[in-house]
Amino acid sequence: MTANAFLKINIWYRLPVLALCAAIFWQSHSPCVMGPSVIPFADKIMHLGAYSVLGFLCVRWLDMEVSGRKKARIIIAGFVLASVFGLSDEFHQSFIISRTASVYDFIADCAGAALGGWIWMLILSGKSRKSENSC
């Protein structure tokens, strides 16, 4: 594979990560306009959902970028990457009017990042089983 083809393939793995990070940053930068929620812990559920997608995309990107490495290391690196972004996002929110930084939001971010990595691992293990059974 040529370097140019490799770069084109990797852009499709990097771009969703960057787009979601930008969307999270943009949403965090706007003042909070949500009223009381009907669903208990709706805020934490939204953090869990957003960061599970981010964790999934980070692990998927790293798996493509550094193929040949141990999958556990790739999953841990994706988890750390998404979690550090979550930490920086909470820090960023501390400067926004009507927003606060929350340890519980960060915990939900980390749980989501771990969930996303776990889902990617399940998808990979399903693919490897299918390829083993196709012989």
Secondary structure, DSSP 8 states (H G I E B T S, - for coil): --HHHHHHHHHHHHHHHHHHHHHHHHHHHS-------SSTTHHHHHHHHHHHHHHHHHHHHHHHHTTTS-HHHHHHHHHHHHHHHHHHHHHHHTTSTT----HHHHHHHHHHHHHHHHHHHHHHHHHHHHHHHT-
